Amino acid sequence: MHAEILKPVAVLIAWTLVIFVLMIARRFPAMKAAGIDLSKARGGKPGALDGVVPESAQWPAHNYMHLVEQPTIFYAVALLLAIVGMGNGPNANLAWAYVGLRIIHSLIQVTANIIKYRFLVFLLSTIVLTALTIHALMAVFA
């Protein structure tokens, strides 16, 4: 039997790939409309298309970057909790809360992108991640 905490881990990974597909679906047409020839384009820094294509075409790309930043800590903490046998019950519930909040954060960012709402959801998800981290610390140092 695997730990329940692995289910929200799998869901967040899948969600990240959904955002990746959305990023491609929005960016490529916007790049074409801006006259960017992908066969001649060279790599640049993250955000190089900001101001070149419409903001709404960039929002999924920005969100994708967010989903590969802080959630890496979530993945590590969740796997640690699963390994030490604390990946069920309250920790699984906290993991679901974290994933739900990250999905809400994504939906805000790829639609209206209102910073005050996005930040509030980000803050709540960080509090949940902090609780999971404290539980992981208690598990390995107890």
C-alpha positions as CSV (number, residue, x, y, z in Angstrom):
1,M,0.0,0.0,0.0
2,H,1.4,3.4,-0.9
3,A,1.0,6.6,1.1
4,E,-2.1,8.7,0.3
5,I,0.2,11.8,0.0
6,L,1.4,10.4,-3.3
7,K,-2.0,11.1,-5.0
8,P,-1.8,14.9,-4.7
9,V,1.9,14.7,-5.8
10,A,0.7,12.9,-9.0
11,V,-2.1,15.4,-9.5
12,L,0.2,18.4,-9.3
13,I,2.6,16.8,-11.7
14,A,-0.3,16.2,-14.2
15,W,-1.5,19.8,-13.6
16,T,1.9,21.2,-14.4
17,L,1.8,19.3,-17.7
18,V,-1.7,20.8,-18.4
19,I,-0.2,24.2,-17.9
20,F,2.7,23.3,-20.2
21,V,0.2,22.4,-23.0
22,L,-1.7,25.7,-22.4
23,M,1.6,27.6,-22.6
24,I,2.3,26.1,-26.0
25,A,-1.3,26.7,-27.2
26,R,-1.2,30.4,-26.2
27,R,2.4,31.2,-27.0
28,F,2.9,29.7,-30.5
29,P,-0.1,31.6,-32.1
30,A,1.0,34.8,-30.3
31,M,4.6,34.4,-31.6
32,K,3.3,33.8,-35.1
33,A,1.1,36.9,-34.9
34,A,4.1,38.9,-33.7
35,G,6.1,37.7,-36.8
36,I,8.5,35.5,-34.9
37,D,9.9,32.8,-37.2
38,L,10.5,29.8,-34.9
39,S,12.9,28.2,-37.5
40,K,15.2,31.3,-37.0
41,A,14.6,32.0,-33.4
42,R,17.4,31.5,-30.9
43,G,17.2,30.9,-27.2
44,G,17.0,33.7,-24.8
45,K,16.4,34.3,-21.1
46,P,13.1,33.6,-19.4
47,G,10.6,36.4,-20.0
48,A,12.3,37.3,-23.3
49,L,8.8,37.4,-25.0
50,D,7.4,39.8,-22.4
51,G,6.4,42.9,-24.2
52,V,6.7,41.1,-27.6
53,V,3.6,39.0,-27.4
54,P,0.4,39.9,-25.5
55,E,0.6,39.5,-21.7
56,S,-2.2,36.9,-21.7
57,A,-0.1,34.7,-24.0
58,Q,2.7,34.9,-21.4
59,W,0.7,34.2,-18.3
60,P,0.7,30.4,-18.7
61,A,4.5,30.5,-19.3
62,H,5.0,32.5,-16.1
63,N,2.7,30.0,-14.3
64,Y,4.6,27.0,-15.6
65,M,7.8,28.5,-14.2
66,H,6.0,29.0,-10.8
67,L,4.9,25.3,-10.9
68,V,8.5,24.2,-11.3
69,E,9.8,26.4,-8.5
70,Q,8.2,26.2,-5.0
71,P,6.4,22.9,-5.8
72,T,9.8,21.2,-5.9
73,I,10.0,21.6,-2.2
74,F,6.5,20.1,-1.9
75,Y,7.6,17.1,-3.9
76,A,10.6,16.5,-1.7
77,V,8.6,17.0,1.6
78,A,5.7,14.8,0.4
79,L,8.1,12.0,-0.7
80,L,10.0,12.3,2.6
81,L,6.7,12.0,4.5
82,A,5.7,9.0,2.4
83,I,9.1,7.3,3.1
84,V,8.9,7.8,6.8
85,G,5.4,6.4,7.0
86,M,3.6,9.8,7.6
87,G,2.0,10.3,4.2
88,N,-1.5,9.5,5.3
89,G,-4.2,11.3,7.4
90,P,-3.5,14.9,8.1
91,N,-0.4,15.2,6.0
92,A,-2.3,13.8,3.0
93,N,-5.0,16.3,3.6
94,L,-2.5,19.1,3.8
95,A,-1.0,17.9,0.6
96,W,-4.4,18.0,-1.1
97,A,-4.9,21.5,0.2
98,Y,-1.5,22.6,-1.2
99,V,-2.3,21.1,-4.6
100,G,-5.8,22.7,-4.6
101,L,-4.3,26.1,-3.8
102,R,-1.7,25.7,-6.5
103,I,-4.4,24.9,-9.0
104,I,-6.4,27.9,-7.9
105,H,-3.3,30.0,-8.2
106,S,-2.8,28.8,-11.8
107,L,-6.4,29.5,-12.7
108,I,-6.1,33.0,-11.4
109,Q,-2.8,33.6,-13.2
110,V,-3.8,32.2,-16.6
111,T,-7.1,34.0,-16.7
112,A,-7.5,37.5,-15.0
113,N,-4.0,37.4,-13.4
114,I,-5.1,39.7,-10.5
115,I,-2.0,40.0,-8.3
116,K,-3.8,40.5,-4.9
117,Y,-5.8,37.3,-5.3
118,R,-2.9,35.4,-6.7
119,F,-0.6,36.5,-3.9
120,L,-3.2,35.6,-1.2
121,V,-3.5,32.0,-2.7
122,F,0.2,31.8,-2.9
123,L,0.6,32.9,0.7
124,L,-2.0,30.3,1.8
125,S,-0.2,27.5,-0.1
126,T,3.1,28.5,1.4
127,I,1.6,28.3,4.9
128,V,0.4,24.7,4.1
129,L,3.8,23.8,2.7
130,T,5.4,25.2,5.9
131,A,3.1,22.9,8.0
132,L,4.1,19.9,5.9
133,T,7.8,20.8,6.3
134,I,7.4,21.1,10.1
135,H,5.8,17.7,10.1
136,A,8.6,16.3,8.1
137,L,11.2,17.8,10.4
138,M,9.4,16.4,13.4
139,A,9.3,13.0,11.7
140,V,13.0,12.8,10.9
141,F,14.3,14.4,14.2
142,A,11.9,12.8,16.6
